[in-house]
Each structure stands twice: as structure tokens, then as C-alpha cells.
Amino acid sequence: MRAVLARSAVVMAIAVLLAGCATTGDPRRGGLFGWSENKARDRQHELTRRDMAARDRAADEQTRGDALRERHDNLDVQAQQLQQELENLQQENRALDARLRSLLQRRRIGEGERQRLQAVLTENNDWLTAQITAPATPDGDIATRRFAVDQAHQRNGRLQREVLALLQN
């Protein structure tokens, strides 16, 4: 009976050892029988696949970053152009103001007409001064700012036409 118990204990010990000795493809985790070449090959393919996927993601992010930098640079150029336009409009307004004063001095327009034209000119100047001194705008404000600059151009154009008409009288 002792022999049967000893054999049973040995068989159970071997069964336990065999159950815990699965092969692996990771050479750092070799089981009792070491590692399996097939599992190692599968592991290498999986690692290669993950590496390629990570490289693809990195390339995609690089492309996205390049596109964002280009967009940012384009918006900077547009903002600088708008700033220059604002400064040009402000110069136009100073010239219009000088013409209005000249017309008034030569008595070519009445005080009421000068005040009306001066009010439009002052409104333009105030807006232009606020825009020129405003800090850089975020990306989404370029279109809004473009519209406002175009509106100022139109107001200045109307004023110039009125002043020219008055000068010709």
C-alpha cells in the first residue's frame, strides 16, 4: 500500500509539474520545457504588427501636425494682412478727416453735413483703433474680422465718394 501511495504521489507531482510547464514564445519566460519556436515566431509577428501600427499612428500624427502648422501659418499671414489693411484704412480716415476740415474752411459744406460725415468717420476711426490695438485673435475670428474690415472699406468708400462730390461742387 505504501508503494501505491508513493506511486500516486509521484504521478500527481508529475501531473502538477506538467500542468504548470506550458511552453512560451517569450525566451524570458521559458517553462520547464523551454520555449516553443512556433510561439516565438507568432510572438515576433505580433510584435512586428504592433510596431508597424505604432509607426503608422506616428506618421499620421506627424502629417496632422504638419497640416495644423501650415493652417496656423496661413492664418498668421491672413491676420498680418488684415492688420495692414486696418492700418491703411486708418490712414485713409486721416486723409478724409483733413478733406472734411478743408471743405468746412472753404464753406463748401454746412456744419450739419460736416457733423454727419464726421460722425461716420469717427465711428470708423474708433473701430479701427480698437481693432489695431486688439490682441491677436484666435483662428475662428479671421472670417469675422475679414467681414468687419470689408465693412469699414465700404464705409470709407462711401465717405470718399461724398467728399469728392462735395469738392467738385
Z-matrix of the N, CA and C atoms (Angstrom, degrees):
N
C 1 1.425
C 2 1.526 1 110.32
N 3 1.265 2 112.90 1 -35.54
C 4 1.436 3 117.35 2 177.68
C 5 1.523 4 110.58 3 -63.35
N 6 1.281 5 117.52 4 -39.20
C 7 1.452 6 122.11 5 179.49
C 8 1.534 7 110.05 6 -65.35
N 9 1.308 8 117.21 7 -38.30
C 10 1.457 9 121.39 8 179.73
C 11 1.527 10 109.25 9 -67.06
N 12 1.295 11 116.39 10 -41.52
C 13 1.462 12 120.43 11 179.20
C 14 1.523 13 110.77 12 -65.86
N 15 1.306 14 116.11 13 -40.26
C 16 1.456 15 120.30 14 179.29
C 17 1.521 16 110.06 15 -64.65
N 18 1.367 17 115.82 16 -44.41
C 19 1.467 18 118.57 17 178.22
C 20 1.536 19 110.77 18 -63.65
N 21 1.304 20 117.71 19 -39.94
C 22 1.470 21 121.46 20 178.70
C 23 1.522 22 110.43 21 -62.53
N 24 1.318 23 116.04 22 -41.45
C 25 1.466 24 120.22 23 179.81
C 26 1.521 25 110.38 24 -65.80
N 27 1.344 26 116.46 25 -40.52
C 28 1.456 27 120.33 26 179.47
C 29 1.516 28 109.67 27 -66.39
N 30 1.340 29 117.65 28 -44.48
C 31 1.472 30 121.39 29 179.66
C 32 1.520 31 110.07 30 -61.57
N 33 1.318 32 118.28 31 -41.88
C 34 1.463 33 121.64 32 179.84
C 35 1.530 34 110.56 33 -66.93
N 36 1.313 35 116.65 34 -39.66
C 37 1.466 36 120.11 35 179.15
C 38 1.522 37 110.04 36 -64.12
N 39 1.345 38 116.84 37 -42.47
C 40 1.457 39 120.53 38 178.71
C 41 1.525 40 109.96 39 -64.81
N 42 1.337 41 118.19 40 -41.04
C 43 1.463 42 122.18 41 179.33
C 44 1.525 43 110.51 42 -62.46
N 45 1.317 44 116.31 43 -42.90
C 46 1.468 45 120.35 44 179.27
C 47 1.522 46 109.64 45 -64.89
N 48 1.329 47 117.06 46 -43.53
C 49 1.462 48 120.89 47 179.50
C 50 1.531 49 111.30 48 -63.57
N 51 1.337 50 115.94 49 -42.75
C 52 1.464 51 118.80 50 -179.80
C 53 1.523 52 111.61 51 -66.62
N 54 1.310 53 117.96 52 -36.10
C 55 1.461 54 121.03 53 179.95
C 56 1.523 55 110.39 54 -66.47
N 57 1.295 56 118.45 55 -32.87
C 58 1.456 57 121.71 56 -178.73
C 59 1.511 58 112.90 57 -91.06
N 60 1.300 59 120.15 58 7.34
C 61 1.454 60 123.01 59 -174.04
C 62 1.520 61 112.28 60 -115.89
N 63 1.315 62 117.07 61 47.22
C 64 1.456 63 118.81 62 178.15
C 65 1.523 64 109.04 63 -70.12
N 66 1.309 65 115.99 64 149.67
C 67 1.461 66 119.77 65 178.88
C 68 1.516 67 109.08 66 -80.38
N 69 1.319 68 116.12 67 160.75
C 70 1.458 69 121.26 68 -177.69
C 71 1.516 70 109.10 69 -140.81
N 72 1.306 71 115.59 70 160.51
C 73 1.459 72 120.82 71 175.89
C 74 1.519 73 111.28 72 -94.44
N 75 1.325 74 116.87 73 -3.77
C 76 1.460 75 121.50 74 -179.41
C 77 1.524 76 108.59 75 -95.28
N 78 1.329 77 118.47 76 113.87
C 79 1.462 78 120.10 77 -177.07
C 80 1.531 79 112.53 78 -63.24
N 81 1.316 80 117.58 79 -18.48
C 82 1.460 81 119.67 80 178.32
C 83 1.521 82 111.88 81 -78.98
N 84 1.311 83 116.87 82 -16.23
C 85 1.467 84 120.85 83 -176.83
C 86 1.529 85 110.66 84 -123.99
N 87 1.257 86 118.09 85 49.70
C 88 1.468 87 120.58 86 179.13
C 89 1.516 88 110.26 87 -69.93
N 90 1.311 89 116.83 88 135.36
C 91 1.460 90 120.92 89 177.86
C 92 1.522 91 110.00 90 -80.90
N 93 1.315 92 117.01 91 -161.81
C 94 1.461 93 121.73 92 -179.47
C 95 1.524 94 110.71 93 -58.92
N 96 1.330 95 115.91 94 -36.58
C 97 1.459 96 120.15 95 -178.98
C 98 1.528 97 111.94 96 -97.29
N 99 1.313 98 117.87 97 11.01
C 100 1.457 99 120.55 98 178.57
C 101 1.512 100 111.80 99 84.05
N 102 1.284 101 115.09 100 -151.51
C 103 1.449 102 119.41 101 -175.70
C 104 1.520 103 110.61 102 -109.83
N 105 1.333 104 114.90 103 161.70
C 106 1.452 105 121.37 104 -177.82
C 107 1.529 106 108.44 105 -102.30
N 108 1.312 107 116.56 106 132.05
C 109 1.458 108 120.76 107 179.94
C 110 1.527 109 111.03 108 -63.45
N 111 1.317 110 117.27 109 -41.07
C 112 1.467 111 120.58 110 178.71
C 113 1.522 112 111.50 111 -63.25
N 114 1.336 113 115.39 112 -43.54
C 115 1.464 114 118.66 113 178.53
C 116 1.526 115 110.07 114 -66.53
N 117 1.332 116 117.10 115 -35.42
C 118 1.460 117 120.24 116 178.07
C 119 1.527 118 110.06 117 -64.86
N 120 1.319 119 117.59 118 -41.98
C 121 1.459 120 121.74 119 178.78
C 122 1.543 121 110.01 120 -63.82
N 123 1.342 122 116.01 121 -44.17
C 124 1.469 123 120.19 122 178.11
C 125 1.533 124 110.24 123 -61.22
N 126 1.313 125 115.43 124 -41.77
C 127 1.465 126 121.00 125 179.48
C 128 1.532 127 109.67 126 -63.38
N 129 1.308 128 118.42 127 -42.88
C 130 1.464 129 121.47 128 179.05
C 131 1.526 130 111.00 129 -64.32
N 132 1.328 131 117.12 130 -40.38
C 133 1.468 132 119.96 131 177.52
C 134 1.525 133 110.61 132 -63.10
N 135 1.322 134 116.67 133 -42.08
C 136 1.464 135 120.40 134 179.56
C 137 1.534 136 110.53 135 -64.90
N 138 1.325 137 116.29 136 -42.35
C 139 1.471 138 119.48 137 178.10
C 140 1.534 139 110.92 138 -64.24
N 141 1.303 140 117.31 139 -40.05
C 142 1.468 141 121.49 140 177.84
C 143 1.518 142 110.35 141 -64.34
N 144 1.335 143 116.79 142 -42.81
C 145 1.466 144 121.02 143 178.54
C 146 1.527 145 110.67 144 -61.05
N 147 1.334 146 116.42 145 -44.52
C 148 1.469 147 120.30 146 179.36
C 149 1.528 148 110.83 147 -64.13
N 150 1.328 149 116.16 148 -40.58
C 151 1.463 150 120.46 149 179.10
C 152 1.524 151 110.76 150 -62.39
N 153 1.329 152 116.81 151 -44.31
C 154 1.462 153 120.66 152 179.90
C 155 1.529 154 110.85 153 -65.06
N 156 1.340 155 115.58 154 -39.64
C 157 1.471 156 119.20 155 178.51
C 158 1.531 157 109.91 156 -64.29
N 159 1.329 158 117.06 157 -40.89
C 160 1.464 159 120.06 158 178.56
C 161 1.526 160 111.02 159 -65.56
N 162 1.318 161 117.00 160 -39.22
C 163 1.467 162 120.25 161 177.81
C 164 1.529 163 110.70 162 -65.69
N 165 1.337 164 116.20 163 -40.02
C 166 1.467 165 119.67 164 177.66
C 167 1.531 166 110.60 165 -62.13
N 168 1.337 167 116.62 166 -43.33
C 169 1.464 168 120.45 167 178.54
C 170 1.530 169 110.22 168 -62.57
N 171 1.334 170 116.09 169 -42.19
C 172 1.471 171 119.82 170 179.03
C 173 1.527 172 110.87 171 -63.35
N 174 1.324 173 117.30 172 -41.72
C 175 1.468 174 120.64 173 178.35
C 176 1.526 175 110.74 174 -64.39
N 177 1.334 176 116.23 175 -41.09
C 178 1.465 177 120.26 176 177.72
C 179 1.528 178 110.57 177 -61.72
N 180 1.312 179 117.23 178 -43.46
C 181 1.460 180 121.61 179 179.21
C 182 1.526 181 110.67 180 -65.56
N 183 1.325 182 116.80 181 -37.79
C 184 1.469 183 120.67 182 177.73
C 185 1.528 184 109.71 183 -63.46
N 186 1.330 185 116.91 184 -44.70
C 187 1.464 186 121.40 185 178.85
C 188 1.521 187 110.35 186 -62.71
N 189 1.324 188 116.00 187 -43.29
C 190 1.467 189 120.69 188 179.20
C 191 1.524 190 110.15 189 -63.36
N 192 1.322 191 116.59 190 -43.38
C 193 1.464 192 120.56 191 178.44
C 194 1.518 193 112.05 192 -62.46
N 195 1.343 194 116.36 193 -41.27
C 196 1.468 195 120.41 194 177.62
C 197 1.526 196 110.71 195 -61.90
N 198 1.334 197 115.97 196 -43.39
C 199 1.472 198 120.28 197 -179.86
C 200 1.531 199 110.46 198 -63.99
N 201 1.328 200 116.67 199 -41.01
C 202 1.467 201 120.03 200 179.24
C 203 1.526 202 111.06 201 -66.70
N 204 1.335 203 116.67 202 -39.24
C 205 1.465 204 119.49 203 177.15
C 206 1.527 205 110.67 204 -63.31
N 207 1.331 206 116.67 205 -42.53
C 208 1.462 207 120.52 206 179.12
C 209 1.528 208 110.55 207 -63.09
N 210 1.330 209 116.14 208 -42.69
C 211 1.467 210 119.82 209 179.19
C 212 1.527 211 109.99 210 -63.46
N 213 1.316 212 115.78 211 -42.80
C 214 1.467 213 120.59 212 178.90
C 215 1.527 214 110.35 213 -61.06
N 216 1.332 215 116.26 214 -44.10
C 217 1.462 216 120.27 215 179.25
C 218 1.531 217 110.84 216 -62.45
N 219 1.338 218 116.78 217 -41.94
C 220 1.469 219 120.56 218 178.16
C 221 1.524 220 111.31 219 -62.94
N 222 1.326 221 115.84 220 -40.83
C 223 1.470 222 119.27 221 178.55
C 224 1.527 223 110.50 222 -66.75
N 225 1.327 224 117.04 223 -36.20
C 226 1.466 225 119.71 224 176.05
C 227 1.524 226 111.05 225 -62.29
N 228 1.330 227 116.23 226 -43.06
C 229 1.472 228 120.62 227 178.86
C 230 1.528 229 109.57 228 -62.05
N 231 1.332 230 116.44 229 -45.02
C 232 1.464 231 119.65 230 179.64
C 233 1.525 232 111.15 231 -62.56
N 234 1.331 233 116.24 232 -40.96
C 235 1.467 234 120.17 233 179.18
C 236 1.529 235 110.36 234 -63.80
N 237 1.318 236 117.50 235 -40.01
C 238 1.465 237 120.52 236 177.84
C 239 1.533 238 110.88 237 -65.64
N 240 1.333 239 116.27 238 -39.75
C 241 1.467 240 119.81 239 177.80
C 242 1.527 241 110.60 240 -63.61
N 243 1.321 242 116.00 241 -42.19
C 244 1.466 243 119.55 242 178.15
C 245 1.521 244 110.68 243 -63.73
N 246 1.310 245 116.61 244 -39.80
C 247 1.465 246 120.31 245 178.32
C 248 1.529 247 110.19 246 -61.20
N 249 1.320 248 116.79 247 -42.74
C 250 1.470 249 120.64 248 178.31
C 251 1.525 250 110.60 249 -64.16
N 252 1.332 251 116.88 250 -41.78
C 253 1.466 252 120.27 251 177.92
C 254 1.520 253 110.94 252 -61.61
N 255 1.336 254 115.68 253 -40.77
C 256 1.466 255 119.29 254 178.65
C 257 1.528 256 110.67 255 -61.45
N 258 1.306 257 115.82 256 -42.98
C 259 1.464 258 119.19 257 179.17
C 260 1.530 259 111.04 258 -65.50
N 261 1.336 260 117.46 259 -39.05
C 262 1.461 261 120.73 260 176.62
C 263 1.528 262 111.15 261 -63.66
N 264 1.331 263 116.59 262 -41.24
C 265 1.460 264 120.26 263 177.95
C 266 1.526 265 110.75 264 -63.21
N 267 1.297 266 116.14 265 -38.09
C 268 1.457 267 118.98 266 179.12
C 269 1.537 268 110.37 267 -64.88
N 270 1.325 269 117.28 268 -38.70
C 271 1.469 270 120.65 269 175.99
C 272 1.526 271 110.57 270 -64.45
N 273 1.328 272 116.50 271 -41.56
C 274 1.473 273 120.46 272 177.10
C 275 1.522 274 110.10 273 -59.43
N 276 1.319 275 115.65 274 -42.29
C 277 1.467 276 119.17 275 -179.48
C 278 1.522 277 111.59 276 -63.94
N 279 1.317 278 117.15 277 -38.07
C 280 1.472 279 119.38 278 177.70
C 281 1.542 280 110.04 279 -64.00
N 282 1.321 281 115.91 280 -40.56
C 283 1.472 282 119.77 281 178.43
C 284 1.529 283 110.45 282 -65.15
N 285 1.336 284 117.03 283 -42.27
C 286 1.469 285 120.50 284 177.91
C 287 1.520 286 110.80 285 -62.26
N 288 1.310 287 116.73 286 -41.06
C 289 1.457 288 120.99 287 179.61
C 290 1.534 289 109.62 288 -61.32
N 291 1.332 290 116.90 289 -42.91
C 292 1.469 291 120.38 290 178.95
C 293 1.525 292 110.59 291 -63.17
N 294 1.318 293 117.61 292 -40.09
C 295 1.467 294 121.00 293 178.87
C 296 1.524 295 111.26 294 -64.99
N 297 1.356 296 115.55 295 -41.76
C 298 1.469 297 118.80 296 178.99
C 299 1.528 298 110.46 297 -62.08
N 300 1.298 299 116.92 298 -42.11
C 301 1.473 300 119.88 299 179.32
C 302 1.537 301 110.43 300 -64.64
N 303 1.319 302 115.58 301 -38.07
C 304 1.461 303 120.06 302 178.83
C 305 1.522 304 110.63 303 -64.88
N 306 1.322 305 116.35 304 -43.60
C 307 1.468 306 120.30 305 178.71
C 308 1.522 307 110.94 306 -61.28
N 309 1.325 308 116.71 307 -41.24
C 310 1.458 309 120.72 308 -179.27
C 311 1.531 310 109.94 309 -65.81
N 312 1.329 311 115.90 310 -41.46
C 313 1.464 312 119.23 311 -179.78
C 314 1.523 313 111.39 312 -64.71
N 315 1.315 314 116.89 313 -34.59
C 316 1.469 315 120.27 314 179.72
C 317 1.535 316 111.05 315 -86.57
N 318 1.296 317 115.64 316 4.86
C 319 1.474 318 122.28 317 177.94
C 320 1.527 319 111.98 318 59.09
N 321 1.316 320 116.50 319 35.25
C 322 1.465 321 119.41 320 178.63
C 323 1.530 322 111.34 321 -88.38
N 324 1.322 323 116.69 322 -17.47
C 325 1.465 324 119.17 323 175.48
C 326 1.516 325 108.15 324 -132.82
N 327 1.299 326 114.16 325 155.69
C 328 1.447 327 119.65 326 177.97
C 329 1.532 328 110.70 327 -82.77
N 330 1.292 329 114.41 328 166.33
C 331 1.474 330 119.77 329 -177.80
C 332 1.525 331 110.98 330 -63.38
N 333 1.297 332 118.30 331 -38.37
C 334 1.468 333 121.23 332 -179.83
C 335 1.527 334 111.83 333 -63.49
N 336 1.332 335 116.01 334 -43.11
C 337 1.471 336 120.42 335 178.87
C 338 1.522 337 110.18 336 -66.36
N 339 1.339 338 116.71 337 -41.38
C 340 1.456 339 120.28 338 178.53
C 341 1.528 340 110.83 339 -62.86
N 342 1.325 341 116.63 340 -41.18
C 343 1.469 342 120.36 341 179.75
C 344 1.532 343 111.06 342 -63.78
N 345 1.333 344 115.81 343 -40.26
C 346 1.466 345 119.01 344 178.68
C 347 1.528 346 110.32 345 -63.20
N 348 1.327 347 116.67 346 -48.78
C 349 1.453 348 120.29 347 179.91
C 350 1.542 349 110.69 348 -65.42
N 351 1.330 350 114.92 349 -39.12
C 352 1.473 351 119.42 350 179.52
C 353 1.534 352 110.65 351 -64.46
N 354 1.325 353 118.17 352 -35.79
C 355 1.462 354 121.53 353 179.32
C 356 1.529 355 110.65 354 -63.72
N 357 1.339 356 116.47 355 -43.10
C 358 1.471 357 120.25 356 177.98
C 359 1.524 358 109.64 357 -64.40
N 360 1.319 359 116.31 358 -43.12
C 361 1.460 360 121.42 359 179.63
C 362 1.533 361 110.84 360 -63.66
N 363 1.295 362 117.84 361 -42.12
C 364 1.473 363 122.16 362 179.06
C 365 1.526 364 110.49 363 -64.56
N 366 1.325 365 115.83 364 -41.59
C 367 1.465 366 119.74 365 177.50
C 368 1.532 367 110.41 366 -60.04
N 369 1.324 368 116.14 367 -45.84
C 370 1.466 369 120.25 368 177.42
C 371 1.526 370 110.79 369 -60.63
N 372 1.324 371 116.32 370 -46.94
C 373 1.469 372 119.79 371 -179.30
C 374 1.519 373 112.40 372 -60.54
N 375 1.324 374 115.97 373 -44.17
C 376 1.470 375 119.33 374 179.74
C 377 1.528 376 110.65 375 -61.21
N 378 1.336 377 115.48 376 -44.77
C 379 1.471 378 118.90 377 179.97
C 380 1.525 379 110.30 378 -63.90
N 381 1.346 380 116.75 379 -45.26
C 382 1.465 381 120.33 380 -179.22
C 383 1.524 382 111.43 381 -62.08
N 384 1.307 383 117.35 382 -42.69
C 385 1.468 384 120.57 383 178.85
C 386 1.514 385 110.37 384 -61.77
N 387 1.313 386 117.35 385 -42.82
C 388 1.472 387 120.74 386 178.67
C 389 1.529 388 110.64 387 -63.14
N 390 1.325 389 116.65 388 -40.91
C 391 1.461 390 120.08 389 -178.77
C 392 1.523 391 111.99 390 -69.63
N 393 1.304 392 117.06 391 -40.06
C 394 1.461 393 120.58 392 -178.30
C 395 1.521 394 110.92 393 -68.21
N 396 1.324 395 117.06 394 -37.69
C 397 1.463 396 120.03 395 -177.90
C 398 1.519 397 112.99 396 -86.94
N 399 1.336 398 117.09 397 -8.57
C 400 1.475 399 120.08 398 -179.90
C 401 1.527 400 109.66 399 -67.68
N 402 1.344 401 116.61 400 146.11
C 403 1.471 402 118.68 401 176.86
C 404 1.521 403 110.73 402 -66.03
N 405 1.327 404 115.35 403 165.12
C 406 1.477 405 120.62 404 179.75
C 407 1.517 406 109.43 405 -52.90
N 408 1.326 407 115.28 406 140.14
C 409 1.458 408 120.58 407 -176.45
C 410 1.515 409 110.65 408 -93.26
N 411 1.343 410 116.94 409 152.74
C 412 1.462 411 119.89 410 175.32
C 413 1.528 412 111.02 411 -68.74
N 414 1.314 413 116.04 412 165.53
C 415 1.464 414 123.22 413 -174.43
C 416 1.529 415 113.52 414 -48.48
N 417 1.313 416 117.64 415 -45.30
C 418 1.455 417 121.12 416 -173.49
C 419 1.517 418 114.11 417 -68.24
N 420 1.342 419 118.41 418 -14.38
C 421 1.455 420 121.16 419 -175.42
C 422 1.526 421 113.31 420 -87.80
N 423 1.313 422 118.76 421 -5.80
C 424 1.462 423 120.85 422 -177.74
C 425 1.527 424 110.37 423 -61.08
N 426 1.314 425 118.35 424 -47.01
C 427 1.469 426 121.30 425 -178.86
C 428 1.524 427 110.71 426 -63.86
N 429 1.317 428 117.73 427 -41.15
C 430 1.462 429 121.76 428 178.81
C 431 1.522 430 110.05 429 -64.48
N 432 1.315 431 115.24 430 -43.35
C 433 1.463 432 119.62 431 -179.74
C 434 1.535 433 110.35 432 -67.08
N 435 1.318 434 117.46 433 -39.11
C 436 1.463 435 121.85 434 177.29
C 437 1.529 436 109.66 435 -58.68
N 438 1.340 437 117.12 436 -45.40
C 439 1.462 438 121.58 437 179.77
C 440 1.527 439 110.13 438 -60.78
N 441 1.319 440 117.10 439 -44.58
C 442 1.461 441 120.64 440 -179.00
C 443 1.530 442 110.91 441 -65.09
N 444 1.318 443 117.58 442 -40.39
C 445 1.470 444 120.56 443 177.67
C 446 1.526 445 109.51 444 -63.16
N 447 1.317 446 117.65 445 -42.12
C 448 1.460 447 121.00 446 178.06
C 449 1.530 448 111.00 447 -61.48
N 450 1.329 449 116.93 448 -39.77
C 451 1.465 450 121.03 449 177.36
C 452 1.534 451 110.53 450 -62.83
N 453 1.314 452 116.64 451 -41.87
C 454 1.469 453 120.61 452 178.72
C 455 1.534 454 109.82 453 -64.64
N 456 1.332 455 116.85 454 -39.87
C 457 1.471 456 120.44 455 176.20
C 458 1.534 457 110.03 456 -58.55
N 459 1.311 458 117.37 457 -44.20
C 460 1.463 459 121.17 458 -178.65
C 461 1.530 460 110.93 459 -64.67
N 462 1.338 461 117.26 460 -43.50
C 463 1.469 462 120.32 461 179.04
C 464 1.529 463 109.92 462 -62.76
N 465 1.332 464 116.28 463 -43.31
C 466 1.466 465 119.28 464 178.45
C 467 1.520 466 111.21 465 -63.31
N 468 1.319 467 116.95 466 -40.07
C 469 1.464 468 120.53 467 178.42
C 470 1.523 469 111.52 468 -60.50
N 471 1.337 470 116.46 469 -44.64
C 472 1.475 471 120.03 470 178.11
C 473 1.531 472 110.57 471 -61.64
N 474 1.336 473 115.50 472 -43.78
C 475 1.462 474 119.12 473 179.69
C 476 1.524 475 111.02 474 -62.24
N 477 1.306 476 116.97 475 -43.13
C 478 1.464 477 120.26 476 -179.83
C 479 1.526 478 110.94 477 -62.26
N 480 1.329 479 116.04 478 -42.46
C 481 1.469 480 119.21 479 179.03
C 482 1.537 481 110.74 480 -62.70
N 483 1.326 482 116.80 481 -42.07
C 484 1.469 483 120.04 482 179.74
C 485 1.523 484 110.32 483 -65.41
N 486 1.329 485 116.55 484 -43.69
C 487 1.466 486 119.48 485 -179.08
C 488 1.529 487 110.24 486 -64.76
N 489 1.327 488 117.41 487 -43.29
C 490 1.460 489 120.65 488 178.18
C 491 1.539 490 111.08 489 -61.10
N 492 1.320 491 116.70 490 -41.41
C 493 1.458 492 120.72 491 178.58
C 494 1.523 493 109.97 492 -62.02
N 495 1.332 494 117.09 493 -41.28
C 496 1.452 495 120.49 494 179.58
C 497 1.534 496 111.51 495 -67.77
N 498 1.341 497 115.46 496 -35.95
C 499 1.469 498 119.26 497 179.47
C 500 1.529 499 111.00 498 -67.51
N 501 1.302 500 117.57 499 -29.74
C 502 1.465 501 120.95 500 -178.05
C 503 1.523 502 112.19 501 -79.92
N 504 1.293 503 117.39 502 -15.55
C 505 1.477 504 120.72 503 179.59
C 506 1.497 505 111.49 504 -74.75
